[in-house]
Amino acid sequence: MLEGYCVKCKAKKPISEAVEEVMKNGRKAVKGKCPTCEAVMFKILGGKATPAAASPAAEAAETSLDAAAPTGTGSTPA
Ligand SMILES: [Zn+2]
């Protein structure tokens, strides 16, 4: 069963009477109803899924590698 977010219940609900359809931009979506309040639910499939368990704490520390290139080429090959 697909889950969607009901804006009326402000909770995740299994989408009732889910019907899969393709939008104009080619993305798949599921249209259905909230089983509790019967509000229309719409869930976009495909694309980037953004789960609630996203951890923003993963900060990529920028390491500037200031590696000085050795320019010790004094001997010219004959
Ligand atoms: Zn609802």
N, CA, C, O and the ligand as a Tripos MOL2 file, in Angstrom:
@<TRIPOS>MOLECULE
protein
  313   311    79     0     0
PROTEIN
NO_CHARGES

@<TRIPOS>ATOM
      1 N           0.8540   -1.2060    0.0000 N.3       1 MET1
      2 CA          0.0000    0.0000    0.0000 C.3       1 MET1
      3 C           0.8780    1.2400    0.0000 C.2       1 MET1
      4 O           1.8460    1.3360    0.7540 O.2       1 MET1
      5 N           0.5300    2.1660   -0.8410 N.am      2 LEU2
      6 CA          1.2980    3.3960   -0.9300 C.3       2 LEU2
      7 C           0.9220    4.3490    0.1980 C.2       2 LEU2
      8 O          -0.2320    4.4380    0.6150 O.2       2 LEU2
      9 N           1.9060    5.0300    0.6540 N.am      3 GLU3
     10 CA          1.6480    5.9940    1.7130 C.3       3 GLU3
     11 C           1.7720    7.4040    1.1790 C.2       3 GLU3
     12 O           2.6290    7.7020    0.3470 O.2       3 GLU3
     13 N           0.9240    8.2440    1.6610 N.am      4 GLY4
     14 CA          0.9900    9.6400    1.2780 C.3       4 GLY4
     15 C           0.7470   10.5170    2.4930 C.2       4 GLY4
     16 O           0.3930   10.0430    3.5720 O.2       4 GLY4
     17 N           0.9450   11.7830    2.2860 N.am      5 TYR5
     18 CA          0.7340   12.7080    3.3880 C.3       5 TYR5
     19 C          -0.5890   13.4270    3.2040 C.2       5 TYR5
     20 O          -0.8300   14.0630    2.1780 O.2       5 TYR5
     21 N          -1.4270   13.3190    4.1940 N.am      6 CYS6
     22 CA         -2.7040   14.0010    4.1380 C.3       6 CYS6
     23 C          -2.5650   15.3570    4.8220 C.2       6 CYS6
     24 O          -2.1950   15.4490    5.9930 O.2       6 CYS6
     25 N          -2.8690   16.4010    4.0620 N.am      7 VAL7
     26 CA         -2.7050   17.7450    4.6230 C.3       7 VAL7
     27 C          -3.8190   18.0710    5.6180 C.2       7 VAL7
     28 O          -3.6690   18.9550    6.4610 O.2       7 VAL7
     29 N          -4.9020   17.3720    5.5160 N.am      8 LYS8
     30 CA         -6.0050   17.6210    6.4570 C.3       8 LYS8
     31 C          -5.7330   16.9510    7.7970 C.2       8 LYS8
     32 O          -5.8900   17.5550    8.8580 O.2       8 LYS8
     33 N          -5.3190   15.6830    7.7210 N.am      9 CYS9
     34 CA         -5.0220   14.9440    8.9450 C.3       9 CYS9
     35 C          -3.6460   15.3140    9.4900 C.2       9 CYS9
     36 O          -3.3330   15.0540   10.6510 O.2       9 CYS9
     37 N          -2.8380   15.9190    8.6390 N.am     10 LYS10
     38 CA         -1.4530   16.2450    8.9820 C.3      10 LYS10
     39 C          -0.7140   15.0020    9.4680 C.2      10 LYS10
     40 O          -0.0170   15.0070   10.4820 O.2      10 LYS10
     41 N          -0.9020   13.9460    8.6950 N.am     11 ALA11
     42 CA         -0.2700   12.6880    9.0500 C.3      11 ALA11
     43 C          -0.1020   11.8330    7.8030 C.2      11 ALA11
     44 O          -0.7510   12.0530    6.7810 O.2      11 ALA11
     45 N           0.7620   10.8820    7.9120 N.am     12 LYS12
     46 CA          0.9330    9.9310    6.8180 C.3      12 LYS12
     47 C          -0.1930    8.9150    6.8520 C.2      12 LYS12
     48 O          -0.5450    8.3620    7.8940 O.2      12 LYS12
     49 N          -0.7370    8.6940    5.6790 N.am     13 LYS13
     50 CA         -1.8470    7.7420    5.5890 C.3      13 LYS13
     51 C          -1.6340    6.8650    4.3670 C.2      13 LYS13
     52 O          -1.0360    7.2870    3.3780 O.2      13 LYS13
     53 N          -2.1260    5.6520    4.4480 N.am     14 PRO14
     54 CA         -2.1130    4.8230    3.2400 C.3      14 PRO14
     55 C          -3.1020    5.3860    2.2420 C.2      14 PRO14
     56 O          -4.2450    5.6860    2.5890 O.2      14 PRO14
     57 N          -2.6660    5.5300    1.0050 N.am     15 ILE15
     58 CA         -3.5330    6.1410    0.0100 C.3      15 ILE15
     59 C          -4.6230    5.1510   -0.3930 C.2      15 ILE15
     60 O          -4.3480    4.0440   -0.8580 O.2      15 ILE15
     61 N          -5.8470    5.5780   -0.2030 N.am     16 SER16
     62 CA         -6.9820    4.7460   -0.5520 C.3      16 SER16
     63 C          -7.3690    4.9880   -2.0090 C.2      16 SER16
     64 O          -7.2900    6.1100   -2.5090 O.2      16 SER16
     65 N          -7.7800    3.9340   -2.6680 N.am     17 GLU17
     66 CA         -8.1970    4.0170   -4.0750 C.3      17 GLU17
     67 C          -7.1110    4.6450   -4.9420 C.2      17 GLU17
     68 O          -7.3770    5.4890   -5.7980 O.2      17 GLU17
     69 N          -5.8880    4.2090   -4.6940 N.am     18 ALA18
     70 CA         -4.7540    4.7860   -5.4070 C.3      18 ALA18
     71 C          -4.8020    4.4260   -6.8960 C.2      18 ALA18
     72 O          -4.9640    3.2670   -7.2780 O.2      18 ALA18
     73 N          -4.6570    5.4490   -7.7000 N.am     19 VAL19
     74 CA         -4.6310    5.2570   -9.1480 C.3      19 VAL19
     75 C          -3.3440    5.8760   -9.6840 C.2      19 VAL19
     76 O          -3.0570    7.0550   -9.4780 O.2      19 VAL19
     77 N          -2.5950    5.0500  -10.3670 N.am     20 GLU20
     78 CA         -1.3330    5.5430  -10.9140 C.3      20 GLU20
     79 C          -1.5780    6.2750  -12.2260 C.2      20 GLU20
     80 O          -2.3200    5.8090  -13.0910 O.2      20 GLU20
     81 N          -0.9510    7.4090  -12.3510 N.am     21 GLU21
     82 CA         -1.0670    8.1400  -13.6020 C.3      21 GLU21
     83 C           0.2480    8.8290  -13.9510 C.2      21 GLU21
     84 O           1.1050    9.0550  -13.0970 O.2      21 GLU21
     85 N           0.3730    9.1470  -15.2120 N.am     22 VAL22
     86 CA          1.5890    9.8080  -15.6700 C.3      22 VAL22
     87 C           1.2830   11.2720  -15.9460 C.2      22 VAL22
     88 O           0.3310   11.6120  -16.6490 O.2      22 VAL22
     89 N           2.1060   12.1100  -15.3790 N.am     23 MET23
     90 CA          1.8860   13.5400  -15.5730 C.3      23 MET23
     91 C           2.4580   13.9950  -16.9110 C.2      23 MET23
     92 O           3.1040   13.2350  -17.6310 O.2      23 MET23
     93 N           2.1980   15.2580  -17.2120 N.am     24 LYS24
     94 CA          2.6300   15.7920  -18.4990 C.3      24 LYS24
     95 C           4.1440   15.7440  -18.6700 C.2      24 LYS24
     96 O           4.6550   15.5570  -19.7740 O.2      24 LYS24
     97 N           4.8430   15.9140  -17.5660 N.am     25 ASN25
     98 CA          6.3050   15.9170  -17.6490 C.3      25 ASN25
     99 C           6.8980   14.5130  -17.6210 C.2      25 ASN25
    100 O           8.1150   14.3460  -17.5400 O.2      25 ASN25
    101 N           6.0370   13.5120  -17.6890 N.am     26 GLY26
    102 CA          6.5160   12.1420  -17.7760 C.3      26 GLY26
    103 C           6.7300   11.4570  -16.4480 C.2      26 GLY26
    104 O           7.0930   10.2830  -16.3900 O.2      26 GLY26
    105 N           6.5040   12.1900  -15.3970 N.am     27 ARG27
    106 CA          6.6790   11.5940  -14.0740 C.3      27 ARG27
    107 C           5.4240   10.8330  -13.6690 C.2      27 ARG27
    108 O           4.2990   11.1900  -14.0190 O.2      27 ARG27
    109 N           5.6680    9.7870  -12.9310 N.am     28 LYS28
    110 CA          4.5390    9.0010  -12.4480 C.3      28 LYS28
    111 C           4.0380    9.5810  -11.1360 C.2      28 LYS28
    112 O           4.8050   10.0730  -10.3090 O.2      28 LYS28
    113 N           2.7560    9.5080  -10.9810 N.am     29 ALA29
    114 CA          2.1540    9.9920   -9.7500 C.3      29 ALA29
    115 C           1.0040    9.0810   -9.3640 C.2      29 ALA29
    116 O           0.4500    8.3570  -10.1920 O.2      29 ALA29
    117 N           0.6650    9.1340   -8.1050 N.am     30 VAL30
    118 CA         -0.4660    8.3450   -7.6240 C.3      30 VAL30
    119 C          -1.5020    9.2900   -7.0270 C.2      30 VAL30
    120 O          -1.1960   10.1400   -6.1900 O.2      30 VAL30
    121 N          -2.6950    9.1170   -7.4710 N.am     31 LYS31
    122 CA         -3.7880    9.9300   -6.9800 C.3      31 LYS31
    123 C          -4.7300    9.0320   -6.1920 C.2      31 LYS31
    124 O          -5.0500    7.9210   -6.6150 O.2      31 LYS31
    125 N          -5.1590    9.5170   -5.0690 N.am     32 GLY32
    126 CA         -6.0460    8.6990   -4.2700 C.3      32 GLY32
    127 C          -6.7610    9.5130   -3.2140 C.2      32 GLY32
    128 O          -6.8720   10.7360   -3.2990 O.2      32 GLY32
    129 N          -7.2350    8.8030   -2.2300 N.am     33 LYS33
    130 CA         -8.0030    9.4630   -1.1790 C.3      33 LYS33
    131 C          -7.4420    9.0960    0.1790 C.2      33 LYS33
    132 O          -6.8590    8.0280    0.3670 O.2      33 LYS33
    133 N          -7.6320   10.0010    1.1140 N.am     34 CYS34
    134 CA         -7.2870    9.7040    2.4880 C.3      34 CYS34
    135 C          -8.3730    8.7870    3.0560 C.2      34 CYS34
    136 O          -9.5620    9.0820    2.9350 O.2      34 CYS34
    137 N          -7.9690    7.6890    3.6680 N.am     35 PRO35
    138 CA         -8.9670    6.7490    4.2050 C.3      35 PRO35
    139 C          -9.7290    7.3170    5.4010 C.2      35 PRO35
    140 O         -10.7870    6.8060    5.7680 O.2      35 PRO35
    141 N          -9.1970    8.3530    5.9940 N.am     36 THR36
    142 CA         -9.8420    8.9170    7.1890 C.3      36 THR36
    143 C         -10.8080   10.0490    6.8400 C.2      36 THR36
    144 O         -11.9710   10.0300    7.2420 O.2      36 THR36
    145 N         -10.3080   11.0460    6.0810 N.am     37 CYS37
    146 CA        -11.1450   12.2180    5.8350 C.3      37 CYS37
    147 C         -11.5480   12.3340    4.3650 C.2      37 CYS37
    148 O         -12.2790   13.2470    3.9820 O.2      37 CYS37
    149 N         -11.0670   11.4090    3.5580 N.am     38 GLU38
    150 CA        -11.4070   11.3680    2.1370 C.3      38 GLU38
    151 C         -10.9120   12.5780    1.3520 C.2      38 GLU38
    152 O         -11.4210   12.8690    0.2690 O.2      38 GLU38
    153 N          -9.9400   13.2690    1.8840 N.am     39 ALA39
    154 CA         -9.3280   14.3530    1.1330 C.3      39 ALA39
    155 C          -8.5010   13.7480    0.0030 C.2      39 ALA39
    156 O          -7.9890   12.6340    0.1140 O.2      39 ALA39
    157 N          -8.3840   14.4960   -1.0700 N.am     40 VAL40
    158 CA         -7.6150   14.0080   -2.2070 C.3      40 VAL40
    159 C          -6.1330   14.0100   -1.8570 C.2      40 VAL40
    160 O          -5.5830   15.0030   -1.3810 O.2      40 VAL40
    161 N          -5.5070   12.8700   -2.1060 N.am     41 MET41
    162 CA         -4.0760   12.7590   -1.8570 C.3      41 MET41
    163 C          -3.3590   12.5650   -3.1690 C.2      41 MET41
    164 O          -3.8500   11.9030   -4.0840 O.2      41 MET41
    165 N          -2.1990   13.1500   -3.2370 N.am     42 PHE42
    166 CA         -1.4330   13.0930   -4.4620 C.3      42 PHE42
    167 C           0.0120   12.8230   -4.1040 C.2      42 PHE42
    168 O           0.6350   13.5530   -3.3330 O.2      42 PHE42
    169 N           0.5240   11.7610   -4.6830 N.am     43 LYS43
    170 CA          1.9070   11.4130   -4.3830 C.3      43 LYS43
    171 C           2.6720   11.2700   -5.6730 C.2      43 LYS43
    172 O           2.2810   10.5240   -6.5710 O.2      43 LYS43
    173 N           3.7590   11.9930   -5.7530 N.am     44 ILE44
    174 CA          4.5760   11.9300   -6.9650 C.3      44 ILE44
    175 C           5.6100   10.8260   -6.8190 C.2      44 ILE44
    176 O           6.3900   10.7940   -5.8670 O.2      44 ILE44
    177 N           5.5920    9.9390   -7.7750 N.am     45 LEU45
    178 CA          6.5620    8.8470   -7.7600 C.3      45 LEU45
    179 C           7.7400    9.2370   -8.6410 C.2      45 LEU45
    180 O           7.6810   10.1730   -9.4380 O.2      45 LEU45
    181 N           8.7890    8.4880   -8.4600 N.am     46 GLY46
    182 CA          9.9660    8.7700   -9.2680 C.3      46 GLY46
    183 C          10.6050   10.0820   -8.8580 C.2      46 GLY46
    184 O          10.1850   10.7000   -7.8800 O.2      46 GLY46
    185 N          11.5860   10.4980   -9.5770 N.am     47 GLY47
    186 CA         12.2840   11.7010   -9.1800 C.3      47 GLY47
    187 C          13.0260   11.4840   -7.8840 C.2      47 GLY47
    188 O          13.4120   10.3650   -7.5480 O.2      47 GLY47
    189 N          13.2190   12.5680   -7.1620 N.am     48 LYS48
    190 CA         13.9710   12.4450   -5.9330 C.3      48 LYS48
    191 C          13.0400   12.2290   -4.7530 C.2      48 LYS48
    192 O          12.1960   13.0660   -4.4330 O.2      48 LYS48
    193 N          13.2180   11.1000   -4.1280 N.am     49 ALA49
    194 CA         12.4360   10.8080   -2.9390 C.3      49 ALA49
    195 C          13.1150   11.4350   -1.7310 C.2      49 ALA49
    196 O          14.3210   11.2860   -1.5350 O.2      49 ALA49
    197 N          12.3400   12.1240   -0.9370 N.am     50 THR50
    198 CA         12.9050   12.7750    0.2370 C.3      50 THR50
    199 C          12.2990   12.1950    1.5020 C.2      50 THR50
    200 O          11.2760   12.6690    1.9950 O.2      50 THR50
    201 N          12.9440   11.1690    2.0130 N.am     51 PRO51
    202 CA         12.4410   10.5590    3.2440 C.3      51 PRO51
    203 C          12.6520   11.4700    4.4560 C.2      51 PRO51
    204 O          13.5400   12.3230    4.4600 O.2      51 PRO51
    205 N          11.8430   11.2790    5.4520 N.am     52 ALA52
    206 CA         11.9180   12.1360    6.6370 C.3      52 ALA52
    207 C          13.1900   11.8940    7.4380 C.2      52 ALA52
    208 O          13.5860   12.7170    8.2630 O.2      52 ALA52
    209 N          13.8210   10.7550    7.1850 N.am     53 ALA53
    210 CA         15.0140   10.4040    7.9470 C.3      53 ALA53
    211 C          16.2790   10.9530    7.2960 C.2      53 ALA53
    212 O          17.3310   10.3130    7.3050 O.2      53 ALA53
    213 N          16.1550   12.1330    6.7410 N.am     54 ALA54
    214 CA         17.3200   12.7460    6.1170 C.3      54 ALA54
    215 C          18.1760   13.4160    7.1840 C.2      54 ALA54
    216 O          17.6740   14.1620    8.0240 O.2      54 ALA54
    217 N          19.4450   13.1440    7.1370 N.am     55 SER55
    218 CA         20.3370   13.7010    8.1400 C.3      55 SER55
    219 C          21.1100   14.8940    7.5700 C.2      55 SER55
    220 O          22.0090   14.7240    6.7460 O.2      55 SER55
    221 N          20.7550   16.0900    8.0120 N.am     56 PRO56
    222 CA         21.4580   17.2760    7.5140 C.3      56 PRO56
    223 C          22.7780   17.5160    8.2360 C.2      56 PRO56
    224 O          23.4970   18.4740    7.9520 O.2      56 PRO56
    225 N          23.0760   16.6300    9.1700 N.am     57 ALA57
    226 CA         24.2990   16.8070    9.9540 C.3      57 ALA57
    227 C          25.5470   16.4100    9.1710 C.2      57 ALA57
    228 O          26.6770   16.6590    9.5920 O.2      57 ALA57
    229 N          25.3100   15.7970    8.0400 N.am     58 ALA58
    230 CA         26.4580   15.3520    7.2430 C.3      58 ALA58
    231 C          27.0690   16.5330    6.5070 C.2      58 ALA58
    232 O          26.7700   16.7940    5.3420 O.2      58 ALA58
    233 N          27.9170   17.2240    7.2150 N.am     59 GLU59
    234 CA         28.5510   18.3820    6.6080 C.3      59 GLU59
    235 C          29.8900   17.9940    6.0080 C.2      59 GLU59
    236 O          30.7850   17.4970    6.6910 O.2      59 GLU59
    237 N          29.9940   18.2280    4.7490 N.am     60 ALA60
    238 CA         31.2340   17.8940    4.0680 C.3      60 ALA60
    239 C          32.2570   18.9940    4.3240 C.2      60 ALA60
    240 O          32.1570   20.1080    3.8080 O.2      60 ALA60
    241 N          33.2130   18.6480    5.1140 N.am     61 ALA61
    242 CA         34.2500   19.6200    5.4310 C.3      61 ALA61
    243 C          35.1400   19.8450    4.2110 C.2      61 ALA61
    244 O          35.7110   18.9240    3.6290 O.2      61 ALA61
    245 N          35.2180   21.0970    3.8730 N.am     62 GLU62
    246 CA         35.9980   21.4210    2.6820 C.3      62 GLU62
    247 C          37.4820   21.4000    3.0110 C.2      62 GLU62
    248 O          37.9810   22.1860    3.8150 O.2      62 GLU62
    249 N          38.1460   20.4950    2.3750 N.am     63 THR63
    250 CA         39.5800   20.3730    2.6110 C.3      63 THR63
    251 C          40.3380   20.9250    1.4160 C.2      63 THR63
    252 O          40.3600   20.3420    0.3330 O.2      63 THR63
    253 N          40.9440   22.0440    1.6520 N.am     64 SER64
    254 CA         41.7000   22.6710    0.5720 C.3      64 SER64
    255 C          43.1080   22.1130    0.5470 C.2      64 SER64
    256 O          43.9590   22.4450    1.3710 O.2      64 SER64
    257 N          43.3090   21.2750   -0.4080 N.am     65 LEU65
    258 CA         44.6190   20.6340   -0.5230 C.3      65 LEU65
    259 C          45.5910   21.5830   -1.2160 C.2      65 LEU65
    260 O          45.6250   21.7160   -2.4390 O.2      65 LEU65
    261 N          46.3700   22.2250   -0.3710 N.am     66 ASP66
    262 CA         47.3160   23.1820   -0.9220 C.3      66 ASP66
    263 C          48.6560   22.4940   -1.1610 C.2      66 ASP66
    264 O          49.6900   22.8520   -0.5980 O.2      66 ASP66
    265 N          48.5790   21.5090   -2.0100 N.am     67 ALA67
    266 CA         49.7900   20.7500   -2.3090 C.3      67 ALA67
    267 C          50.6450   21.5050   -3.3190 C.2      67 ALA67
    268 O          50.2980   21.6290   -4.4940 O.2      67 ALA67
    269 N          51.7530   21.9960   -2.8310 N.am     68 ALA68
    270 CA         52.6590   22.7260   -3.7190 C.3      68 ALA68
    271 C          53.3560   21.7480   -4.6520 C.2      68 ALA68
    272 O          54.0590   20.8370   -4.2130 O.2      68 ALA68
    273 N          53.1520   21.9490   -5.9140 N.am     69 ALA69
    274 CA         53.7550   21.0680   -6.8920 C.3      69 ALA69
    275 C          55.2710   21.2730   -6.9270 C.2      69 ALA69
    276 O          55.7660   22.3910   -7.0700 O.2      69 ALA69
    277 N          55.9800   20.1650   -6.7930 N.am     70 PRO70
    278 CA         57.4530   20.2850   -6.8050 C.3      70 PRO70
    279 C          57.9760   20.6840   -8.1860 C.2      70 PRO70
    280 O          57.8100   19.9750   -9.1790 O.2      70 PRO70
    281 N          58.6060   21.8340   -8.1950 N.am     71 THR71
    282 CA         59.1390   22.3240   -9.4670 C.3      71 THR71
    283 C          60.6510   22.1800   -9.4880 C.2      71 THR71
    284 O          61.3860   23.1350   -9.7370 O.2      71 THR71
    285 N          61.0930   20.9620   -9.2200 N.am     72 GLY72
    286 CA         62.5450   20.7320   -9.1690 C.3      72 GLY72
    287 C          63.0390   20.0590  -10.4190 C.2      72 GLY72
    288 O          63.7230   19.0380  -10.3610 O.2      72 GLY72
    289 N          62.6950   20.6280  -11.5430 N.am     73 THR73
    290 CA         63.1580   20.0310  -12.7950 C.3      73 THR73
    291 C          64.2770   20.8950  -13.3730 C.2      73 THR73
    292 O          64.0910   21.6860  -14.2980 O.2      73 THR73
    293 N          65.4350   20.6970  -12.7780 N.am     74 GLY74
    294 CA         66.5730   21.5140  -13.2200 C.3      74 GLY74
    295 C          67.3940   20.8100  -14.2680 C.2      74 GLY74
    296 O          68.0980   21.4370  -15.0600 O.2      74 GLY74
    297 N          67.2890   19.4650  -14.2620 N.am     75 SER75
    298 CA         68.1280   18.7310  -15.2050 C.3      75 SER75
    299 C          67.3890   18.5140  -16.5170 C.2      75 SER75
    300 O          66.3790   17.8120  -16.5560 O.2      75 SER75
    301 N          67.8770   19.0980  -17.5600 N.am     76 THR76
    302 CA         67.2620   18.9270  -18.8590 C.3      76 THR76
    303 C          67.8550   17.7220  -19.5600 C.2      76 THR76
    304 O          69.0710   17.6480  -19.7420 O.2      76 THR76
    305 N          67.0210   16.7820  -19.9550 N.am     77 PRO77
    306 CA         67.5680   15.5870  -20.6440 C.3      77 PRO77
    307 C          68.1580   15.9180  -21.9980 C.2      77 PRO77
    308 O          67.5530   16.6140  -22.8130 O.2      77 PRO77
    309 N          69.3360   15.4080  -22.2110 N.am     78 ALA78
    310 CA         70.0560   15.7440  -23.4340 C.3      78 ALA78
    311 C          69.6010   14.8740  -24.6060 C.2      78 ALA78
    312 O          70.1050   15.0230  -25.7180 O.2      78 ALA78
    313 ZN         -6.9710   12.8140    5.9330 Zn       79 ZN79
@<TRIPOS>BOND
     1     1     2 1
     2     2     3 1
     3     3     4 2
     4     3     5 am
     5     5     6 1
     6     6     7 1
     7     7     8 2
     8     7     9 am
     9     9    10 1
    10    10    11 1
    11    11    12 2
    12    11    13 am
    13    13    14 1
    14    14    15 1
    15    15    16 2
    16    15    17 am
    17    17    18 1
    18    18    19 1
    19    19    20 2
    20    19    21 am
    21    21    22 1
    22    22    23 1
    23    23    24 2
    24    23    25 am
    25    25    26 1
    26    26    27 1
    27    27    28 2
    28    27    29 am
    29    29    30 1
    30    30    31 1
    31    31    32 2
    32    31    33 am
    33    33    34 1
    34    34    35 1
    35    35    36 2
    36    35    37 am
    37    37    38 1
    38    38    39 1
    39    39    40 2
    40    39    41 am
    41    41    42 1
    42    42    43 1
    43    43    44 2
    44    43    45 am
    45    45    46 1
    46    46    47 1
    47    47    48 2
    48    47    49 am
    49    49    50 1
    50    50    51 1
    51    51    52 2
    52    51    53 am
    53    53    54 1
    54    54    55 1
    55    55    56 2
    56    55    57 am
    57    57    58 1
    58    58    59 1
    59    59    60 2
    60    59    61 am
    61    61    62 1
    62    62    63 1
    63    63    64 2
    64    63    65 am
    65    65    66 1
    66    66    67 1
    67    67    68 2
    68    67    69 am
    69    69    70 1
    70    70    71 1
    71    71    72 2
    72    71    73 am
    73    73    74 1
    74    74    75 1
    75    75    76 2
    76    75    77 am
    77    77    78 1
    78    78    79 1
    79    79    80 2
    80    79    81 am
    81    81    82 1
    82    82    83 1
    83    83    84 2
    84    83    85 am
    85    85    86 1
    86    86    87 1
    87    87    88 2
    88    87    89 am
    89    89    90 1
    90    90    91 1
    91    91    92 2
    92    91    93 am
    93    93    94 1
    94    94    95 1
    95    95    96 2
    96    95    97 am
    97    97    98 1
    98    98    99 1
    99    99   100 2
   100    99   101 am
   101   101   102 1
   102   102   103 1
   103   103   104 2
   104   103   105 am
   105   105   106 1
   106   106   107 1
   107   107   108 2
   108   107   109 am
   109   109   110 1
   110   110   111 1
   111   111   112 2
   112   111   113 am
   113   113   114 1
   114   114   115 1
   115   115   116 2
   116   115   117 am
   117   117   118 1
   118   118   119 1
   119   119   120 2
   120   119   121 am
   121   121   122 1
   122   122   123 1
   123   123   124 2
   124   123   125 am
   125   125   126 1
   126   126   127 1
   127   127   128 2
   128   127   129 am
   129   129   130 1
   130   130   131 1
   131   131   132 2
   132   131   133 am
   133   133   134 1
   134   134   135 1
   135   135   136 2
   136   135   137 am
   137   137   138 1
   138   138   139 1
   139   139   140 2
   140   139   141 am
   141   141   142 1
   142   142   143 1
   143   143   144 2
   144   143   145 am
   145   145   146 1
   146   146   147 1
   147   147   148 2
   148   147   149 am
   149   149   150 1
   150   150   151 1
   151   151   152 2
   152   151   153 am
   153   153   154 1
   154   154   155 1
   155   155   156 2
   156   155   157 am
   157   157   158 1
   158   158   159 1
   159   159   160 2
   160   159   161 am
   161   161   162 1
   162   162   163 1
   163   163   164 2
   164   163   165 am
   165   165   166 1
   166   166   167 1
   167   167   168 2
   168   167   169 am
   169   169   170 1
   170   170   171 1
   171   171   172 2
   172   171   173 am
   173   173   174 1
   174   174   175 1
   175   175   176 2
   176   175   177 am
   177   177   178 1
   178   178   179 1
   179   179   180 2
   180   179   181 am
   181   181   182 1
   182   182   183 1
   183   183   184 2
   184   183   185 am
   185   185   186 1
   186   186   187 1
   187   187   188 2
   188   187   189 am
   189   189   190 1
   190   190   191 1
   191   191   192 2
   192   191   193 am
   193   193   194 1
   194   194   195 1
   195   195   196 2
   196   195   197 am
   197   197   198 1
   198   198   199 1
   199   199   200 2
   200   199   201 am
   201   201   202 1
   202   202   203 1
   203   203   204 2
   204   203   205 am
   205   205   206 1
   206   206   207 1
   207   207   208 2
   208   207   209 am
   209   209   210 1
   210   210   211 1
   211   211   212 2
   212   211   213 am
   213   213   214 1
   214   214   215 1
   215   215   216 2
   216   215   217 am
   217   217   218 1
   218   218   219 1
   219   219   220 2
   220   219   221 am
   221   221   222 1
   222   222   223 1
   223   223   224 2
   224   223   225 am
   225   225   226 1
   226   226   227 1
   227   227   228 2
   228   227   229 am
   229   229   230 1
   230   230   231 1
   231   231   232 2
   232   231   233 am
   233   233   234 1
   234   234   235 1
   235   235   236 2
   236   235   237 am
   237   237   238 1
   238   238   239 1
   239   239   240 2
   240   239   241 am
   241   241   242 1
   242   242   243 1
   243   243   244 2
   244   243   245 am
   245   245   246 1
   246   246   247 1
   247   247   248 2
   248   247   249 am
   249   249   250 1
   250   250   251 1
   251   251   252 2
   252   251   253 am
   253   253   254 1
   254   254   255 1
   255   255   256 2
   256   255   257 am
   257   257   258 1
   258   258   259 1
   259   259   260 2
   260   259   261 am
   261   261   262 1
   262   262   263 1
   263   263   264 2
   264   263   265 am
   265   265   266 1
   266   266   267 1
   267   267   268 2
   268   267   269 am
   269   269   270 1
   270   270   271 1
   271   271   272 2
   272   271   273 am
   273   273   274 1
   274   274   275 1
   275   275   276 2
   276   275   277 am
   277   277   278 1
   278   278   279 1
   279   279   280 2
   280   279   281 am
   281   281   282 1
   282   282   283 1
   283   283   284 2
   284   283   285 am
   285   285   286 1
   286   286   287 1
   287   287   288 2
   288   287   289 am
   289   289   290 1
   290   290   291 1
   291   291   292 2
   292   291   293 am
   293   293   294 1
   294   294   295 1
   295   295   296 2
   296   295   297 am
   297   297   298 1
   298   298   299 1
   299   299   300 2
   300   299   301 am
   301   301   302 1
   302   302   303 1
   303   303   304 2
   304   303   305 am
   305   305   306 1
   306   306   307 1
   307   307   308 2
   308   307   309 am
   309   309   310 1
   310   310   311 1
   311   311   312 2
@<TRIPOS>SUBSTRUCTURE
     1 MET1         2 RESIDUE 1 A MET
     2 LEU2         6 RESIDUE 1 A LEU
     3 GLU3        10 RESIDUE 1 A GLU
     4 GLY4        14 RESIDUE 1 A GLY
     5 TYR5        18 RESIDUE 1 A TYR
     6 CYS6        22 RESIDUE 1 A CYS
     7 VAL7        26 RESIDUE 1 A VAL
     8 LYS8        30 RESIDUE 1 A LYS
     9 CYS9        34 RESIDUE 1 A CYS
    10 LYS10       38 RESIDUE 1 A LYS
    11 ALA11       42 RESIDUE 1 A ALA
    12 LYS12       46 RESIDUE 1 A LYS
    13 LYS13       50 RESIDUE 1 A LYS
    14 PRO14       54 RESIDUE 1 A PRO
    15 ILE15       58 RESIDUE 1 A ILE
    16 SER16       62 RESIDUE 1 A SER
    17 GLU17       66 RESIDUE 1 A GLU
    18 ALA18       70 RESIDUE 1 A ALA
    19 VAL19       74 RESIDUE 1 A VAL
    20 GLU20       78 RESIDUE 1 A GLU
    21 GLU21       82 RESIDUE 1 A GLU
    22 VAL22       86 RESIDUE 1 A VAL
    23 MET23       90 RESIDUE 1 A MET
    24 LYS24       94 RESIDUE 1 A LYS
    25 ASN25       98 RESIDUE 1 A ASN
    26 GLY26      102 RESIDUE 1 A GLY
    27 ARG27      106 RESIDUE 1 A ARG
    28 LYS28      110 RESIDUE 1 A LYS
    29 ALA29      114 RESIDUE 1 A ALA
    30 VAL30      118 RESIDUE 1 A VAL
    31 LYS31      122 RESIDUE 1 A LYS
    32 GLY32      126 RESIDUE 1 A GLY
    33 LYS33      130 RESIDUE 1 A LYS
    34 CYS34      134 RESIDUE 1 A CYS
    35 PRO35      138 RESIDUE 1 A PRO
    36 THR36      142 RESIDUE 1 A THR
    37 CYS37      146 RESIDUE 1 A CYS
    38 GLU38      150 RESIDUE 1 A GLU
    39 ALA39      154 RESIDUE 1 A ALA
    40 VAL40      158 RESIDUE 1 A VAL
    41 MET41      162 RESIDUE 1 A MET
    42 PHE42      166 RESIDUE 1 A PHE
    43 LYS43      170 RESIDUE 1 A LYS
    44 ILE44      174 RESIDUE 1 A ILE
    45 LEU45      178 RESIDUE 1 A LEU
    46 GLY46      182 RESIDUE 1 A GLY
    47 GLY47      186 RESIDUE 1 A GLY
    48 LYS48      190 RESIDUE 1 A LYS
    49 ALA49      194 RESIDUE 1 A ALA
    50 THR50      198 RESIDUE 1 A THR
    51 PRO51      202 RESIDUE 1 A PRO
    52 ALA52      206 RESIDUE 1 A ALA
    53 ALA53      210 RESIDUE 1 A ALA
    54 ALA54      214 RESIDUE 1 A ALA
    55 SER55      218 RESIDUE 1 A SER
    56 PRO56      222 RESIDUE 1 A PRO
    57 ALA57      226 RESIDUE 1 A ALA
    58 ALA58      230 RESIDUE 1 A ALA
    59 GLU59      234 RESIDUE 1 A GLU
    60 ALA60      238 RESIDUE 1 A ALA
    61 ALA61      242 RESIDUE 1 A ALA
    62 GLU62      246 RESIDUE 1 A GLU
    63 THR63      250 RESIDUE 1 A THR
    64 SER64      254 RESIDUE 1 A SER
    65 LEU65      258 RESIDUE 1 A LEU
    66 ASP66      262 RESIDUE 1 A ASP
    67 ALA67      266 RESIDUE 1 A ALA
    68 ALA68      270 RESIDUE 1 A ALA
    69 ALA69      274 RESIDUE 1 A ALA
    70 PRO70      278 RESIDUE 1 A PRO
    71 THR71      282 RESIDUE 1 A THR
    72 GLY72      286 RESIDUE 1 A GLY
    73 THR73      290 RESIDUE 1 A THR
    74 GLY74      294 RESIDUE 1 A GLY
    75 SER75      298 RESIDUE 1 A SER
    76 THR76      302 RESIDUE 1 A THR
    77 PRO77      306 RESIDUE 1 A PRO
    78 ALA78      310 RESIDUE 1 A ALA
    79 ZN79       313 GROUP 0 **** ****
